[in-house]
Amino acid sequence: MNRLKDLRREMGLSQQALADKLNVSQQTICKYENNTNEPNIDMLEAMADIFDVSVDYLIGYSSYAHKVEEVS
């Protein structure tokens, strides 16, 4: 979750403000940012939606920040 803190700061959100958006405690966000706890997939999806990035980018698996939309 190395990118979480950077994304949060880029949006100008405090840990508490992000926690409020995600309905978790500020301590939970702190643990995610310090890699002492990992979010489940539902939480990762919620965070990716808030920051408008892919889950892959959020967890450091991809360097491409934007979500890839399915083409029909």
C-alpha positions as CSV (number, residue, x, y, z in Angstrom):
1,M,0.0,0.0,0.0
2,N,2.9,2.3,-0.7
3,R,0.8,4.5,-2.9
4,L,-2.0,5.1,-0.5
5,K,-0.4,7.9,1.4
6,D,0.7,9.6,-1.8
7,L,-2.7,9.4,-3.4
8,R,-4.3,10.6,-0.2
9,R,-2.0,13.6,0.1
10,E,-2.5,14.5,-3.6
11,M,-6.2,14.7,-3.0
12,G,-5.6,16.8,0.1
13,L,-7.2,14.3,2.4
14,S,-6.2,13.7,6.0
15,Q,-6.2,10.1,7.3
16,Q,-9.4,10.9,9.2
17,A,-11.1,12.3,6.1
18,L,-10.2,9.2,4.1
19,A,-11.3,7.0,7.0
20,D,-14.7,8.8,7.1
21,K,-15.2,8.2,3.4
22,L,-14.4,4.5,3.9
23,N,-16.3,4.1,7.1
24,V,-13.3,2.9,9.0
25,S,-11.1,4.4,11.8
26,Q,-8.2,6.7,11.3
27,Q,-6.0,4.0,12.9
28,T,-7.0,1.6,10.1
29,I,-5.8,4.0,7.4
30,C,-2.6,4.5,9.4
31,K,-2.0,0.7,9.5
32,Y,-2.6,0.4,5.8
33,E,-0.1,3.2,5.1
34,N,2.5,1.7,7.4
35,N,1.9,-1.8,6.0
36,T,1.0,-3.3,9.3
37,N,-2.4,-4.3,8.0
38,E,-3.8,-5.1,4.6
39,P,-7.2,-4.1,3.2
40,N,-9.5,-6.8,1.9
41,I,-10.6,-6.7,-1.8
42,D,-13.8,-4.7,-1.1
43,M,-11.8,-2.0,0.7
44,L,-9.2,-2.0,-2.2
45,E,-12.1,-1.4,-4.7
46,A,-13.5,1.4,-2.5
47,M,-10.2,3.1,-2.3
48,A,-9.5,2.7,-6.0
49,D,-12.9,4.3,-6.7
50,I,-12.2,7.3,-4.4
51,F,-8.8,7.9,-6.0
52,D,-10.0,7.0,-9.5
53,V,-7.2,4.5,-10.1
54,S,-7.0,0.8,-10.7
55,V,-6.5,-1.6,-7.8
56,D,-3.3,-2.8,-9.5
57,Y,-1.9,0.8,-9.3
58,L,-3.0,1.2,-5.8
59,I,-1.2,-1.9,-4.6
60,G,1.9,-1.2,-6.7
61,Y,1.4,-3.9,-9.3
62,S,1.1,-1.5,-12.2
63,S,2.6,1.9,-13.0
64,Y,-0.5,2.8,-15.0
65,A,-2.7,4.8,-12.7
66,H,-5.9,5.0,-14.7
67,K,-8.6,2.4,-14.7
68,V,-8.9,0.4,-17.9
69,E,-12.5,0.4,-19.1
70,E,-13.9,-2.6,-20.9
71,V,-14.5,-1.9,-24.6
72,S,-17.7,-3.4,-26.1
